[in-house]
Amino acid sequence: MQPIIDRREAALALKFTLSLPITTILPSGEDRLFPMILDVMRTLGPLTPKDRNAMKHLVSTLAPINTAF
């Protein structure tokens, strides 16, 4: 699995994740992406219906990580 390097995709992923009943998220292990994530977090708003639809489309283009289940 590759990290998200696109700013818009990162924002969608963070909005979606933070809209769930979670207590923590883990940042990318790649140091070069950490400043982008901090910048995205500063401007992040709530997940909108438009964001949710964009996330659904994005996810539909990805290959599953594990198809054994």
Contacts in CASP RR format, 6 or more apart in sequence:
PFRMAT RR
TARGET T0000
AUTHOR 0000-0000-0000
METHOD contacts of the structure
MODEL  1
MQPIIDRREAALALKFTLSLPITTILPSGEDRLFPMILDVMRTLGPLTPK
DRNAMKHLVSTLAPINTAF
1 65 0 8 1.000
3 28 0 8 1.000
3 29 0 8 1.000
3 30 0 8 1.000
3 33 0 8 1.000
4 10 0 8 1.000
4 13 0 8 1.000
4 28 0 8 1.000
4 33 0 8 1.000
5 33 0 8 1.000
5 36 0 8 1.000
7 36 0 8 1.000
7 40 0 8 1.000
9 58 0 8 1.000
10 33 0 8 1.000
10 36 0 8 1.000
10 37 0 8 1.000
10 40 0 8 1.000
11 40 0 8 1.000
11 43 0 8 1.000
11 44 0 8 1.000
12 51 0 8 1.000
12 54 0 8 1.000
12 55 0 8 1.000
12 58 0 8 1.000
13 55 0 8 1.000
14 25 0 8 1.000
14 37 0 8 1.000
14 40 0 8 1.000
14 41 0 8 1.000
14 44 0 8 1.000
15 44 0 8 1.000
15 45 0 8 1.000
15 46 0 8 1.000
15 47 0 8 1.000
15 51 0 8 1.000
15 55 0 8 1.000
16 47 0 8 1.000
16 51 0 8 1.000
16 52 0 8 1.000
16 55 0 8 1.000
17 25 0 8 1.000
18 25 0 8 1.000
18 44 0 8 1.000
18 47 0 8 1.000
19 46 0 8 1.000
19 47 0 8 1.000
27 33 0 8 1.000
27 34 0 8 1.000
27 37 0 8 1.000
28 34 0 8 1.000
28 37 0 8 1.000
END
